Amino acid sequence: MTDLLYSQEEDALRAAVRDLLTDHCAAADVAARAESAAPHDLDLWKSLARSMGLAGLLIPESLGGQGAGHREAAVVLEELGRAVAPVPYLTSAVVATEALLDCGDEELLGRLATGRTIGVLAVGLHLGPGAAVPVVRVENSTLHGELTGIADAAVADVLLVPADDGGLYAVAADADADADADAVTRTPQVSLDLTRPLATVTLDGAPGRRLGDAEPAVRRALRAAAGLLASEQLGLADWALTETVRYLKERKQFNRPVGGFQALKHRLAQLWLEVVNLRAAARAAADALATGADTDITVAVAQAYAAPVAVRAAEEALQLHGGLGMTWEHPVHLCLKRAKADSLAYGTAGTHREALAELVDLRAP
């Protein structure tokens, strides 16, 4: 039977990431950065990716990575979720990396492993593992078309673009890196979660290098994204619950702690049970991705359960903080926005329930 408990190594990794985020990812700084023209914290990304080597967790050591697995990446995402960290870890170190692992592109994988190159799969954030993926046209060996809802495209150095010939192409998005990169335009889109901004990517004669077949690479990347997103949602929900319990112990009304009121105890107890169940589902998804055992089913179960729980935990945190929770200064709004945006990312809970029904042959009558 699989052991879903955290290992000593995973606990040590969690402690190291949490210490770094405590020192360099204060909620006030995240909120201020989210309203600026540069919402990503690239200094924090540099510390995570280069100093700690976390960008290469899923990449083999022979290619410059850490040779770890999805369970370790899940622990990192839990902590990033707790802090609502504005870094492209999920999009580059997980999604783009998984696509490149399927294509077997060692050169790009080596660059992503160092953290000096940020890769982004040019597929809309809202699309799940089984969804039809929009593609661009290949004309005269160049790419033409428009793709919307691309998360973290603003900081991408390389875009992985699916094309109508069935291939996945690497397109340089950094104008300093390629003289032809003017053919790549990234237009910011209005998004609820300002810490993970979206953009429309327009390609007008952009040169691209074919990496491999798009369909299996994109499917693998989106499956890993959905499975590990549950760990980010777990981090969000756990933070919301922990902070709410702490606040209700300190806040007094009628000369007694608000947390002592039985009605609130019941709400918190129910939320605690849901978060515990979410932890089990997220850990199972990470382990299934690592071992390859019942991966599609386990990922679908995790995402079907994770999104509603994360949103409810954030909503309860906002409500139970009272007037304080409604202020811009309190970080609960960052948590709620990320939870709501995550509930639409890589397939909604309903989409995953429908997929699960097909997988286990329990279709609706």
C-alpha positions as CSV (number, residue, x, y, z in Angstrom):
1,M,0.0,0.0,0.0
2,T,1.3,3.5,-0.9
3,D,2.5,5.6,2.0
4,L,1.0,9.1,1.5
5,L,2.6,10.5,4.6
6,Y,5.4,13.1,4.2
7,S,8.9,11.7,4.4
8,Q,11.7,13.3,6.4
9,E,13.2,14.7,3.2
10,E,9.8,16.2,2.2
11,D,9.4,17.8,5.6
12,A,12.9,19.2,5.4
13,L,12.1,20.6,1.9
14,R,8.9,22.1,3.2
15,A,10.8,23.8,6.1
16,A,13.4,25.3,3.8
17,V,10.8,26.6,1.3
18,R,8.7,28.1,4.1
19,D,11.7,29.8,5.7
20,L,12.6,31.4,2.4
21,L,9.0,32.5,1.7
22,T,8.6,33.9,5.3
23,D,11.7,36.1,4.7
24,H,11.1,37.1,1.1
25,C,7.4,36.9,0.3
26,A,5.5,39.0,2.8
27,A,1.8,39.4,2.0
28,A,2.0,43.2,1.9
29,D,4.7,43.0,-0.7
30,V,2.7,40.5,-2.8
31,A,-0.4,42.8,-2.7
32,A,1.7,45.8,-3.7
33,R,3.5,44.0,-6.5
34,A,0.2,42.7,-7.8
35,E,-1.0,46.2,-8.5
36,S,2.3,47.2,-10.3
37,A,3.3,46.7,-13.9
38,A,5.6,43.8,-12.8
39,P,3.5,41.4,-10.6
40,H,6.0,38.6,-10.8
41,D,8.7,38.4,-8.1
42,L,11.7,37.4,-10.2
43,D,14.1,37.8,-7.3
44,L,12.1,35.3,-5.4
45,W,12.0,33.0,-8.4
46,K,15.8,33.3,-8.7
47,S,16.2,32.2,-5.1
48,L,13.8,29.3,-5.5
49,A,15.1,28.2,-8.9
50,R,18.8,28.8,-8.7
51,S,19.8,28.9,-5.1
52,M,17.6,26.0,-4.0
53,G,17.5,24.2,-7.3
54,L,13.7,23.8,-7.3
55,A,13.1,24.6,-10.9
56,G,14.7,21.2,-11.8
57,L,13.0,18.9,-9.4
58,L,11.3,16.9,-12.1
59,I,14.3,17.0,-14.4
60,P,16.9,14.1,-14.3
61,E,20.3,14.8,-12.8
62,S,21.9,13.9,-16.1
63,L,20.3,17.0,-17.6
64,G,21.2,19.3,-14.7
65,G,18.1,18.8,-12.6
66,Q,17.5,17.4,-9.2
67,G,16.1,14.0,-10.3
68,A,13.3,14.2,-7.7
69,G,9.7,13.6,-8.3
70,H,6.1,14.9,-8.2
71,R,5.8,14.4,-4.4
72,E,8.6,16.8,-3.8
73,A,7.2,19.3,-6.4
74,A,3.8,19.0,-4.6
75,V,5.4,20.0,-1.3
76,V,6.9,23.1,-2.9
77,L,3.5,24.0,-4.4
78,E,1.8,23.6,-1.1
79,E,4.1,26.3,0.4
80,L,3.8,28.5,-2.7
81,G,0.1,28.2,-2.3
82,R,0.2,29.2,1.3
83,A,2.1,32.4,0.4
84,V,0.3,33.0,-2.9
85,A,3.8,33.5,-4.2
86,P,3.9,35.4,-7.6
87,V,6.4,33.1,-9.3
88,P,6.1,30.9,-12.4
89,Y,6.8,27.7,-10.7
90,L,3.7,25.7,-11.7
91,T,3.9,27.0,-15.3
92,S,7.6,26.5,-15.9
93,A,8.9,23.9,-13.5
94,V,5.9,21.6,-13.9
95,V,3.8,22.3,-17.0
96,A,6.5,23.3,-19.5
97,T,8.9,20.8,-18.0
98,E,6.5,17.9,-18.4
99,A,5.9,18.8,-22.0
100,L,9.6,18.9,-22.7
101,L,10.1,15.6,-20.9
102,D,7.6,14.0,-23.3
103,C,9.4,15.5,-26.3
104,G,12.8,14.6,-24.9
105,D,14.4,18.0,-25.6
106,E,17.5,17.8,-23.5
107,E,18.8,21.3,-24.4
108,L,15.7,23.1,-23.2
109,L,15.3,20.9,-20.2
110,G,18.8,21.8,-19.1
111,R,18.1,25.5,-19.4
112,L,14.8,25.2,-17.5
113,A,16.6,23.2,-14.7
114,T,18.9,26.1,-14.0
115,G,16.0,28.5,-13.6
116,R,17.7,31.0,-15.9
117,T,15.2,30.2,-18.6
118,I,11.4,30.3,-17.9
119,G,9.3,28.2,-20.2
120,V,5.5,28.5,-20.6
121,L,3.2,26.1,-22.5
122,A,1.1,28.3,-24.7
123,V,-2.2,26.7,-23.8
124,G,-5.0,28.5,-22.0
125,L,-5.0,28.2,-18.2
126,H,-8.6,27.1,-18.2
127,L,-8.1,24.0,-20.4
128,G,-8.0,20.5,-18.7
129,P,-6.1,17.4,-19.7
130,G,-8.9,16.1,-22.1
131,A,-9.8,19.5,-23.7
132,A,-9.4,20.4,-27.3
133,V,-6.3,22.7,-27.5
134,P,-6.3,25.7,-29.9
135,V,-3.3,25.7,-32.3
136,V,-1.5,28.2,-34.5
137,R,-0.8,27.9,-38.2
138,V,2.5,26.9,-39.7
139,E,3.3,28.8,-42.9
140,N,6.7,28.9,-44.6
141,S,8.3,27.5,-41.5
142,T,6.9,30.3,-39.3
143,L,4.0,30.4,-36.9
144,H,0.9,32.6,-37.2
145,G,-2.1,32.9,-34.8
146,E,-3.4,34.0,-31.5
147,L,-3.7,32.1,-28.2
148,T,-5.5,33.5,-25.2
149,G,-5.4,33.0,-21.4
150,I,-1.7,32.0,-21.3
151,A,-0.6,32.2,-17.6
152,D,2.8,33.7,-16.9
153,A,3.5,34.5,-20.6
154,A,4.7,37.9,-19.6
155,V,7.9,36.5,-18.0
156,A,8.4,33.6,-20.4
157,D,11.7,33.3,-22.2
158,V,10.5,30.4,-24.3
159,L,6.9,29.6,-25.4
160,L,5.9,26.0,-26.2
161,V,3.3,26.4,-28.9
162,P,1.1,23.7,-30.4
163,A,0.6,24.0,-34.2
164,D,-1.8,22.8,-36.8
165,D,0.7,20.3,-38.2
166,G,0.5,18.3,-34.9
167,G,3.9,19.6,-33.7
168,L,4.9,21.4,-30.5
169,Y,7.3,24.3,-31.3
170,A,9.7,26.3,-29.1
171,V,9.4,30.0,-29.8
172,A,11.8,32.6,-28.3
173,A,9.7,35.1,-26.4
174,D,12.6,37.3,-25.2
175,A,13.4,40.1,-27.7
176,D,16.9,40.2,-26.3
177,A,17.5,36.5,-27.1
178,D,16.2,36.5,-30.7
179,A,16.1,39.3,-33.3
180,D,12.9,37.8,-34.7
181,A,11.1,38.0,-31.4
182,D,9.2,41.1,-32.5
183,A,7.0,38.6,-34.2
184,V,5.8,37.6,-30.7
185,T,3.4,39.9,-29.0
186,R,2.2,39.4,-25.4
187,T,-0.8,41.5,-24.5
188,P,-1.9,41.4,-20.8
189,Q,-5.4,40.3,-20.1
190,V,-7.6,41.3,-17.1
191,S,-7.5,38.5,-14.6
192,L,-9.0,37.9,-11.2
193,D,-5.7,36.6,-9.7
194,L,-3.2,39.4,-10.3
195,T,-0.4,37.2,-8.9
196,R,-0.7,34.8,-11.8
197,P,-1.4,37.1,-14.7
198,L,-2.7,36.0,-18.1
199,A,-1.8,37.3,-21.5
200,T,-2.9,36.9,-25.1
201,V,0.0,35.7,-27.3
202,T,0.0,36.8,-30.9
203,L,2.4,35.2,-33.4
204,D,3.0,36.9,-36.7
205,G,5.7,35.0,-38.6
206,A,7.5,33.9,-35.5
207,P,10.2,31.3,-36.1
208,G,9.9,28.1,-34.1
209,R,11.8,24.9,-33.6
210,R,9.8,21.7,-33.7
211,L,10.2,19.7,-30.5
212,G,8.0,16.8,-31.1
213,D,4.3,15.8,-31.2
214,A,2.0,18.3,-29.4
215,E,-0.9,16.0,-28.5
216,P,0.9,13.6,-26.1
217,A,3.1,16.3,-24.7
218,V,0.2,18.7,-24.0
219,R,-1.9,15.9,-22.5
220,R,0.9,14.9,-20.2
221,A,1.7,18.5,-19.1
222,L,-2.0,19.3,-18.4
223,R,-2.5,16.1,-16.4
224,A,0.5,16.9,-14.2
225,A,-0.7,20.5,-13.9
226,A,-4.2,19.4,-12.7
227,G,-2.7,16.9,-10.3
228,L,-0.2,19.2,-8.7
229,L,-2.5,22.2,-8.7
230,A,-4.4,20.3,-6.0
231,S,-1.3,20.7,-3.7
232,E,-1.3,24.5,-4.3
233,Q,-5.0,24.5,-3.4
234,L,-4.3,22.5,-0.3
235,G,-1.7,25.1,0.7
236,L,-4.3,27.9,0.2
237,A,-7.0,26.0,2.2
238,D,-4.6,25.1,5.0
239,W,-3.4,28.7,5.4
240,A,-7.0,30.0,5.4
241,L,-8.0,27.5,8.1
242,T,-4.9,28.1,10.2
243,E,-5.2,31.9,10.1
244,T,-8.9,31.8,10.8
245,V,-8.5,29.6,13.9
246,R,-5.7,31.9,15.1
247,Y,-7.8,35.0,14.7
248,L,-10.9,33.6,16.4
249,K,-8.8,32.6,19.4
250,E,-7.6,36.2,19.7
251,R,-10.7,38.1,18.8
252,K,-13.0,38.7,21.8
253,Q,-16.7,39.5,22.0
254,F,-18.7,39.7,25.2
255,N,-15.4,39.3,27.0
256,R,-14.7,35.8,25.6
257,P,-12.8,34.5,22.5
258,V,-15.1,34.4,19.4
259,G,-13.7,31.0,18.7
260,G,-15.5,29.7,21.8
261,F,-18.9,30.2,20.2
262,Q,-20.3,26.8,19.3
263,A,-21.7,27.8,15.9
264,L,-18.2,28.9,14.8
265,K,-16.7,25.7,16.2
266,H,-19.0,23.6,14.0
267,R,-18.0,25.6,10.9
268,L,-14.3,25.3,11.7
269,A,-14.6,21.6,12.4
270,Q,-16.4,20.9,9.1
271,L,-13.8,22.9,7.3
272,W,-11.0,21.0,9.0
273,L,-12.4,17.7,7.9
274,E,-12.6,19.0,4.3
275,V,-9.0,20.2,4.4
276,V,-7.8,16.9,5.8
277,N,-9.7,15.1,2.9
278,L,-8.1,17.5,0.4
279,R,-4.7,16.7,1.8
280,A,-5.3,13.0,1.2
281,A,-6.6,13.6,-2.4
282,A,-3.7,16.0,-3.3
283,R,-1.1,13.6,-1.8
284,A,-2.6,10.7,-3.7
285,A,-2.5,12.7,-7.0
286,A,1.2,13.6,-6.5
287,D,2.0,10.0,-5.7
288,A,0.1,8.7,-8.7
289,L,2.0,11.1,-11.0
290,A,5.2,9.8,-9.5
291,T,4.4,6.1,-9.8
292,G,2.1,6.1,-12.8
293,A,-0.5,4.0,-10.9
294,D,-4.2,5.0,-11.8
295,T,-2.9,8.4,-12.6
296,D,-5.9,9.7,-14.7
297,I,-8.5,8.6,-12.1
298,T,-6.5,9.9,-9.1
299,V,-5.9,13.3,-10.7
300,A,-9.6,13.6,-11.7
301,V,-10.6,12.8,-8.1
302,A,-8.2,15.3,-6.6
303,Q,-9.3,18.2,-8.9
304,A,-13.0,17.4,-8.5
305,Y,-12.6,17.8,-4.8
306,A,-9.9,20.4,-4.4
307,A,-11.4,23.4,-6.1
308,P,-14.6,23.7,-4.0
309,V,-12.7,23.1,-0.7
310,A,-10.1,25.8,-1.4
311,V,-12.7,28.3,-2.4
312,R,-14.9,27.5,0.6
313,A,-11.9,27.8,3.0
314,A,-11.0,31.2,1.6
315,E,-14.6,32.4,1.8
316,E,-14.9,31.2,5.4
317,A,-11.7,33.0,6.2
318,L,-12.9,36.2,4.8
319,Q,-16.3,36.0,6.5
320,L,-15.0,34.9,9.9
321,H,-12.4,37.7,9.9
322,G,-15.3,40.1,9.9
323,G,-14.6,43.6,8.8
324,L,-10.9,43.0,9.0
325,G,-11.2,40.4,6.3
326,M,-12.8,42.9,3.9
327,T,-9.8,45.3,4.0
328,W,-7.2,45.4,1.3
329,E,-4.4,45.2,4.0
330,H,-5.4,41.7,5.1
331,P,-4.0,39.0,2.8
332,V,-7.2,36.9,2.7
333,H,-8.2,38.6,-0.5
334,L,-5.1,37.3,-2.2
335,C,-6.0,33.8,-1.0
336,L,-9.6,34.1,-2.2
337,K,-8.7,35.4,-5.6
338,R,-6.1,32.7,-6.2
339,A,-8.6,30.0,-5.0
340,K,-11.3,31.3,-7.3
341,A,-8.8,31.5,-10.3
342,D,-7.5,28.0,-9.5
343,S,-11.0,26.6,-9.5
344,L,-11.1,27.4,-13.2
345,A,-7.5,26.3,-14.0
346,Y,-6.7,23.1,-15.8
347,G,-10.4,22.1,-15.9
348,T,-13.2,22.9,-13.5
349,A,-14.4,20.5,-10.8
350,G,-17.4,19.6,-13.0
351,T,-15.1,18.8,-16.0
352,H,-13.1,16.5,-13.9
353,R,-16.2,14.8,-12.5
354,E,-17.4,14.1,-16.0
355,A,-14.0,12.7,-16.9
356,L,-14.0,10.6,-13.8
357,A,-17.4,9.2,-14.7
358,E,-16.1,8.1,-18.1
359,L,-12.9,6.6,-16.6
360,V,-14.8,4.4,-14.1
361,D,-17.8,3.8,-16.4
362,L,-20.4,5.5,-14.3
363,R,-22.0,7.8,-16.8
364,A,-25.1,9.8,-16.0
365,P,-28.4,8.2,-17.1
